[in-house]
Amino acid sequence: MYTSTEGIVFRQVKAAGGRRMLLLFTKKYGKISVGSSLSEKGRGKAALALRPFTYGNYELYKGREYYNLNSGEVVRSFFKIGEDLDKYMEASFVLELTEKMVPEDLPQPKLFQLLIEFLAAMEKREKKHRTLVLAFEVKAMAVLGSFPMLEQCACCGETEDLQYFSIKDGGMVCGKCRNIGNDTLIYAPKFDIVNILKFFSKTPLRGFEKIALAEDVSEELQCILRRYMSYYLDIGTLNSENMFYGEF
């Protein structure tokens, strides 16, 4: 069966016989593995469509147990990301993170659109790229139904004295509940995490062009969100994370 879909290239690897295997995040089918005999060499439309950070239209042959790429055409190539090392590092992290977030063969159209918006915003951003990454992470959690509880204690429902963020309990906890047990996955942020997460969840990514967190705040928030996502979304270890951020 022949079909077509919009897609974003996560990564590609060389296979036997000159073929390539693409891991493609598609709007219609979700994350799928696609075989291709097309060459990546040159600057033709088909060649550009095989490269990471590319958003394109892909014509596929869908067999019972496999997909094969017949042709690809670029809708938008976010090539400027590759011209800046910092942008490339942060965007590579987001691509791998998104890859880990989504199961195979399960469409995630909202997350697909969010990734396109992130790449477009990252291409334009001039500095403080980490803030945009954090905004993407917060929005992705909301899309996937894993957004933390912020308005009341995740343990007892109290709305006062919400000073702590608990990974295990899924959001803010009050001082009373914090003192129960000895949970190492509870943080006392040195910044207003509630208002930051609310703002990030509601503000479109294109609205972050001139918004940047202080370096110490972004580092602490990244640590908290990374552990939160690992706990609830089963992310595991990311190669780009170890290379660019170090271990949390």
KEKE-3310 file (N, C-alpha, C; in steps of 0.2 Angstrom, whole numbers, plus 5000, padded with zeros to 4 digits):
npx = (5004:5003:5007:5007:5015:5017:5033:5047:5064:5072:5084:5097:5104:5117:5114:5115:5120:5120:5109:5099:5093:5080:5074:5059:5048:5032:5018:5006:5008:5015:5031:5041:5051:5060:5065:5077:5083:5088:5100:5110:5119:5123:5113:5100:5082:5077:5089:5091:5080:5082:5090:5093:5084:5076:5060:5048:5038:5034:5034:5028:5030:5020:5022:5017:5025:5034:5041:5045:5054:5049:5050:5055:5052:5057:5049:5053:5069:5079:5092:5100:5101:5112:5123:5127:5135:5130:5116:5114:5118:5108:5097:5099:5098:5084:5078:5082:5077:5063:5062:5063:5052:5041:5031:5033:5023:5012:5002:5006:5000:5000:5012:5020:5018:5022:5036:5040:5037:5046:5059:5058:5058:5070:5079:5079:5083:5095:5103:5105:5099:5095:5083:5073:5073:5069:5056:5050:5051:5042:5030:5029:5027:5014:5007:5008:5001:5007:5009:5015:5006:5002:4994:4989:4994:5001:5000:4991:4982:4982:4982:4991:5008:5016:5030:5039:5045:5040:5046:5041:5028:5022:5022:5019:5022:5017:5024:5021:5019:5031:5039:5036:5043:5058:5061:5072:5069:5064:5063:5068:5066:5075:5069:5054:5046:5033:5026:5034:5033:5019:5019:5027:5020:5009:5013:5016:5029:5035:5034:5045:5056:5063:5065:5073:5080:5089:5105:5108:5095:5090:5098:5095:5082:5082:5088:5078:5067:5072:5073:5060:5054:5061:5056:5042:5040:5049:5061:5075:5093:5101:5111:5115:5113:5122:5134:5132:5126:5131:5129:5114)
npy = (4994:5011:5026:5043:5055:5069:5072:5071:5070:5060:5052:5044:5028:5019:5005:4987:4984:4997:5003:5014:5016:5025:5034:5040:5053:5054:5063:5056:5042:5042:5037:5029:5016:5017:5010:5014:5017:5028:5040:5050:5059:5075:5089:5088:5088:5075:5070:5080:5078:5067:5070:5074:5086:5090:5094:5086:5080:5064:5050:5034:5016:5005:4990:4974:4972:4982:4998:5007:5020:5029:5042:5058:5075:5091:5101:5111:5115:5115:5122:5131:5129:5120:5127:5134:5129:5128:5129:5118:5108:5109:5107:5094:5087:5089:5082:5069:5067:5068:5057:5047:5049:5046:5031:5018:5018:5025:5038:5055:5069:5082:5083:5082:5094:5103:5100:5105:5118:5121:5119:5129:5140:5139:5140:5154:5159:5168:5168:5160:5147:5137:5140:5139:5126:5121:5126:5119:5106:5107:5110:5098:5088:5092:5089:5076:5072:5072:5082:5091:5093:5109:5118:5114:5104:5089:5078:5079:5089:5102:5120:5129:5135:5128:5123:5114:5103:5088:5074:5060:5061:5069:5083:5099:5100:5102:5109:5101:5088:5086:5083:5070:5054:5050:5055:5056:5062:5075:5092:5109:5122:5136:5146:5153:5141:5136:5147:5149:5137:5137:5148:5144:5134:5140:5150:5152:5144:5153:5165:5166:5172:5183:5179:5174:5163:5165:5159:5150:5147:5140:5129:5122:5120:5112:5101:5096:5094:5085:5073:5072:5069:5057:5049:5048:5046:5037:5039:5036:5034:5047:5049:5062:5070:5065:5069:5083:5089:5082:5071:5070)
npz = (5000:4995:5003:5010:5020:5032:5040:5052:5052:5064:5065:5055:5049:5041:5031:5026:5009:5003:5008:5018:5035:5041:5055:5058:5063:5061:5056:5053:5057:5068:5077:5066:5058:5043:5028:5015:4999:4993:4989:5000:4996:4988:4984:4981:4981:4987:4993:5003:5011:5018:5029:5047:5057:5047:5040:5031:5017:5014:5004:5005:5005:5012:5020:5027:5038:5037:5032:5017:5009:4996:4990:4995:5000:5004:5016:5025:5029:5043:5042:5048:5061:5062:5059:5070:5085:5098:5096:5089:5098:5108:5101:5096:5107:5110:5099:5102:5114:5111:5103:5112:5120:5113:5109:5096:5081:5085:5083:5087:5085:5091:5098:5087:5080:5090:5090:5077:5079:5089:5083:5073:5081:5088:5077:5074:5086:5096:5107:5124:5123:5131:5138:5129:5126:5139:5139:5129:5134:5145:5139:5131:5141:5146:5134:5133:5145:5157:5165:5180:5196:5202:5209:5221:5235:5231:5239:5250:5246:5251:5249:5253:5258:5249:5246:5240:5228:5222:5214:5215:5220:5210:5209:5217:5235:5252:5267:5278:5272:5266:5276:5279:5279:5270:5257:5243:5231:5232:5230:5235:5227:5222:5216:5209:5205:5202:5195:5184:5177:5174:5166:5155:5150:5145:5136:5119:5109:5100:5106:5115:5110:5116:5129:5143:5155:5170:5172:5183:5187:5176:5175:5187:5185:5174:5179:5188:5179:5170:5178:5182:5170:5167:5177:5175:5161:5157:5151:5151:5148:5139:5124:5119:5131:5140:5133:5131:5143:5154:5168:5178)
capx = (5000:5007:5004:5011:5014:5023:5038:5053:5069:5076:5091:5098:5110:5118:5112:5119:5118:5120:5103:5099:5087:5078:5069:5055:5043:5027:5011:5001:5009:5020:5038:5042:5058:5059:5071:5078:5089:5089:5106:5110:5124:5120:5109:5093:5076:5077:5094:5090:5074:5085:5094:5090:5082:5072:5053:5046:5033:5037:5029:5030:5026:5018:5021:5014:5030:5040:5040:5050:5053:5049:5052:5054:5052:5058:5044:5057:5075:5081:5099:5104:5103:5118:5128:5128:5136:5126:5110:5115:5118:5102:5092:5100:5095:5077:5076:5083:5072:5056:5062:5062:5046:5035:5032:5032:5017:5007:5002:5006:5000:5001:5019:5023:5017:5026:5043:5041:5037:5053:5064:5058:5060:5077:5083:5079:5085:5102:5107:5101:5095:5092:5077:5068:5073:5065:5049:5048:5050:5036:5024:5028:5024:5007:5004:5008:4997:5012:5011:5014:5001:5005:4989:4988:4999:5000:4999:4985:4977:4983:4984:4996:5014:5019:5037:5043:5043:5041:5045:5037:5021:5020:5020:5021:5020:5017:5029:5019:5020:5038:5043:5034:5047:5064:5062:5077:5067:5060:5067:5066:5069:5077:5065:5047:5045:5026:5024:5038:5030:5013:5021:5030:5015:5004:5016:5018:5036:5037:5034:5051:5062:5067:5064:5078:5080:5096:5109:5107:5089:5089:5102:5091:5075:5083:5089:5071:5062:5075:5072:5053:5052:5063:5052:5035:5040:5053:5066:5082:5099:5102:5118:5116:5113:5129:5139:5131:5124:5133:5124:5110)
capy = (5000:5017:5032:5049:5058:5073:5069:5075:5065:5059:5050:5038:5024:5015:4997:4983:4985:5004:5006:5018:5016:5032:5034:5046:5055:5056:5065:5051:5036:5042:5035:5023:5015:5017:5009:5019:5016:5035:5043:5057:5064:5080:5094:5088:5087:5069:5070:5084:5076:5062:5073:5076:5093:5091:5093:5085:5076:5057:5045:5027:5009:5001:4983:4971:4973:4987:5004:5009:5026:5030:5048:5063:5082:5095:5106:5116:5112:5120:5121:5136:5126:5116:5132:5136:5123:5128:5127:5111:5103:5109:5104:5087:5084:5089:5077:5062:5067:5067:5051:5043:5050:5043:5024:5017:5017:5029:5045:5061:5075:5088:5084:5083:5101:5106:5099:5109:5125:5122:5119:5135:5145:5138:5143:5161:5162:5171:5166:5157:5142:5132:5142:5137:5119:5120:5127:5113:5100:5108:5109:5091:5085:5094:5086:5068:5070:5071:5089:5091:5097:5115:5122:5111:5098:5082:5072:5081:5094:5109:5125:5134:5132:5124:5125:5109:5099:5081:5069:5054:5063:5072:5090:5103:5097:5107:5108:5095:5082:5085:5080:5063:5050:5053:5055:5060:5066:5081:5098:5115:5126:5143:5151:5152:5135:5136:5152:5148:5131:5140:5153:5140:5129:5144:5154:5149:5144:5159:5170:5165:5175:5187:5177:5169:5162:5166:5153:5146:5145:5136:5123:5119:5118:5107:5095:5094:5092:5079:5068:5071:5065:5051:5045:5047:5045:5031:5041:5032:5038:5050:5050:5069:5072:5064:5073:5090:5092:5079:5067:5074)
capz = (5000:4995:5007:5011:5027:5034:5044:5054:5053:5070:5064:5050:5050:5035:5032:5021:5002:5002:5010:5024:5039:5044:5061:5056:5067:5056:5058:5052:5060:5074:5076:5062:5055:5036:5024:5009:4994:4991:4992:5004:4993:4983:4987:4978:4986:4990:4998:5009:5015:5023:5035:5053:5057:5041:5040:5024:5015:5012:5001:5008:5003:5018:5019:5033:5044:5036:5028:5013:5007:4989:4989:5000:4998:5010:5017:5028:5032:5048:5041:5052:5067:5061:5058:5077:5089:5104:5094:5087:5104:5111:5096:5096:5114:5110:5095:5105:5120:5108:5101:5118:5123:5109:5107:5089:5078:5089:5081:5092:5081:5095:5099:5081:5079:5095:5088:5072:5082:5093:5078:5070:5086:5089:5071:5075:5093:5096:5113:5130:5120:5136:5140:5124:5127:5145:5137:5125:5139:5149:5134:5129:5147:5145:5128:5135:5151:5163:5168:5187:5200:5204:5212:5228:5237:5227:5244:5254:5243:5254:5244:5257:5260:5243:5245:5238:5222:5223:5208:5216:5221:5204:5209:5223:5241:5257:5271:5282:5268:5265:5282:5280:5276:5268:5249:5240:5225:5233:5229:5237:5222:5224:5212:5208:5200:5200:5190:5178:5174:5172:5160:5150:5148:5142:5131:5113:5108:5096:5111:5119:5106:5120:5135:5145:5162:5173:5171:5189:5187:5170:5177:5192:5182:5169:5183:5191:5174:5168:5183:5182:5164:5167:5181:5172:5154:5155:5145:5151:5147:5132:5122:5119:5137:5143:5130:5132:5149:5160:5172:5183)
cpx = (5004:5003:5009:5010:5019:5027:5044:5058:5073:5083:5091:5104:5111:5117:5116:5116:5117:5113:5104:5092:5086:5073:5065:5049:5038:5021:5006:5002:5013:5027:5038:5049:5056:5065:5071:5084:5091:5096:5106:5115:5120:5116:5102:5088:5076:5083:5093:5085:5076:5088:5090:5089:5078:5065:5051:5040:5036:5032:5032:5026:5026:5017:5017:5018:5035:5037:5046:5049:5054:5052:5051:5055:5052:5052:5048:5063:5078:5089:5103:5105:5110:5124:5130:5129:5131:5119:5109:5114:5112:5096:5093:5097:5088:5075:5077:5078:5065:5056:5060:5055:5040:5036:5031:5025:5011:5007:5002:5006:5002:5009:5023:5023:5022:5034:5044:5042:5044:5058:5064:5060:5068:5082:5084:5082:5093:5106:5102:5096:5092:5085:5071:5068:5068:5057:5046:5046:5043:5030:5023:5025:5016:5004:5003:5004:5001:5013:5010:5009:5004:5000:4988:4993:4997:4998:4992:4980:4977:4985:4989:5003:5017:5026:5042:5040:5045:5040:5041:5030:5018:5018:5022:5018:5021:5022:5028:5021:5027:5042:5041:5039:5054:5066:5067:5075:5062:5065:5064:5069:5070:5074:5058:5045:5037:5024:5028:5035:5023:5014:5023:5025:5010:5007:5018:5026:5039:5037:5041:5057:5066:5067:5069:5079:5088:5099:5108:5100:5087:5093:5098:5085:5076:5084:5082:5067:5065:5073:5064:5051:5055:5059:5045:5035:5045:5058:5072:5087:5099:5109:5119:5116:5120:5134:5138:5130:5128:5128:5121:5110)
cpy = (5006:5022:5037:5052:5064:5070:5073:5069:5065:5058:5045:5035:5020:5008:4994:4985:4992:5007:5010:5016:5023:5030:5041:5047:5058:5058:5060:5045:5036:5040:5029:5022:5014:5015:5013:5017:5023:5037:5050:5062:5069:5084:5094:5087:5081:5068:5074:5082:5070:5064:5075:5084:5095:5089:5092:5081:5069:5053:5038:5021:5006:4994:4980:4973:4978:4993:5005:5016:5027:5036:5053:5070:5086:5101:5112:5112:5117:5120:5126:5134:5123:5121:5135:5130:5123:5126:5120:5106:5103:5106:5096:5084:5084:5083:5070:5062:5065:5060:5046:5043:5046:5036:5024:5016:5020:5036:5050:5067:5082:5089:5085:5090:5105:5106:5104:5116:5126:5123:5126:5141:5145:5141:5150:5163:5163:5168:5163:5152:5138:5134:5139:5129:5117:5121:5122:5107:5101:5107:5102:5087:5086:5090:5078:5067:5069:5077:5089:5095:5103:5119:5120:5105:5092:5077:5073:5085:5101:5114:5130:5130:5127:5126:5120:5105:5092:5077:5064:5056:5067:5079:5093:5099:5102:5104:5102:5089:5081:5082:5073:5059:5053:5052:5059:5064:5071:5087:5104:5120:5133:5148:5149:5147:5135:5141:5151:5142:5133:5144:5149:5136:5133:5148:5150:5149:5150:5165:5170:5168:5179:5186:5172:5169:5163:5159:5148:5143:5139:5129:5119:5116:5112:5100:5092:5091:5085:5073:5067:5067:5058:5046:5043:5045:5039:5033:5037:5037:5041:5051:5058:5072:5071:5068:5080:5093:5088:5075:5071:5069)
cpz = (5000:4999:5008:5018:5028:5039:5046:5055:5060:5069:5058:5051:5043:5036:5026:5014:5000:5004:5016:5028:5042:5050:5060:5060:5062:5059:5058:5056:5066:5072:5072:5059:5047:5032:5018:5005:4991:4993:4995:5001:4988:4987:4983:4983:4990:4995:5004:5014:5019:5029:5041:5053:5051:5042:5033:5023:5012:5009:5002:5005:5010:5018:5026:5039:5043:5032:5023:5010:4999:4987:4995:4997:5004:5010:5020:5031:5037:5048:5046:5059:5067:5060:5065:5082:5095:5102:5092:5093:5107:5107:5096:5102:5113:5105:5098:5111:5117:5106:5106:5121:5119:5107:5099:5087:5082:5087:5087:5088:5085:5096:5093:5079:5083:5093:5082:5074:5086:5088:5074:5075:5087:5083:5072:5081:5092:5102:5119:5127:5125:5138:5135:5125:5133:5143:5133:5130:5143:5145:5132:5135:5147:5140:5130:5141:5157:5166:5176:5190:5203:5209:5220:5229:5234:5232:5247:5252:5246:5249:5247:5258:5255:5242:5241:5232:5222:5216:5209:5216:5215:5204:5215:5229:5246:5262:5276:5278:5267:5270:5284:5276:5274:5260:5246:5233:5226:5233:5232:5232:5225:5220:5212:5203:5197:5194:5184:5174:5171:5165:5154:5147:5143:5136:5125:5112:5105:5101:5115:5115:5111:5127:5137:5153:5164:5173:5177:5189:5182:5172:5182:5189:5178:5173:5185:5185:5171:5172:5183:5176:5164:5172:5178:5165:5152:5150:5145:5149:5139:5130:5122:5126:5141:5140:5131:5139:5155:5163:5177:5189)
residu = (MET:TYR:THR:SER:THR:GLU:GLY:ILE:VAL:PHE:ARG:GLN:VAL:LYS:ALA:ALA:GLY:GLY:ARG:ARG:MET:LEU:LEU:LEU:PHE:THR:LYS:LYS:TYR:GLY:LYS:ILE:SER:VAL:GLY:SER:SER:LEU:SER:GLU:LYS:GLY:ARG:GLY:LYS:ALA:ALA:LEU:ALA:LEU:ARG:PRO:PHE:THR:TYR:GLY:ASN:TYR:GLU:LEU:TYR:LYS:GLY:ARG:GLU:TYR:TYR:ASN:LEU:ASN:SER:GLY:GLU:VAL:VAL:ARG:SER:PHE:PHE:LYS:ILE:GLY:GLU:ASP:LEU:ASP:LYS:TYR:MET:GLU:ALA:SER:PHE:VAL:LEU:GLU:LEU:THR:GLU:LYS:MET:VAL:PRO:GLU:ASP:LEU:PRO:GLN:PRO:LYS:LEU:PHE:GLN:LEU:LEU:ILE:GLU:PHE:LEU:ALA:ALA:MET:GLU:LYS:ARG:GLU:LYS:LYS:HIS:ARG:THR:LEU:VAL:LEU:ALA:PHE:GLU:VAL:LYS:ALA:MET:ALA:VAL:LEU:GLY:SER:PHE:PRO:MET:LEU:GLU:GLN:CYS:ALA:CYS:CYS:GLY:GLU:THR:GLU:ASP:LEU:GLN:TYR:PHE:SER:ILE:LYS:ASP:GLY:GLY:MET:VAL:CYS:GLY:LYS:CYS:ARG:ASN:ILE:GLY:ASN:ASP:THR:LEU:ILE:TYR:ALA:PRO:LYS:PHE:ASP:ILE:VAL:ASN:ILE:LEU:LYS:PHE:PHE:SER:LYS:THR:PRO:LEU:ARG:GLY:PHE:GLU:LYS:ILE:ALA:LEU:ALA:GLU:ASP:VAL:SER:GLU:GLU:LEU:GLN:CYS:ILE:LEU:ARG:ARG:TYR:MET:SER:TYR:TYR:LEU:ASP:ILE:GLY:THR:LEU:ASN:SER:GLU:ASN:MET:PHE:TYR:GLY:GLU:PHE)
# end
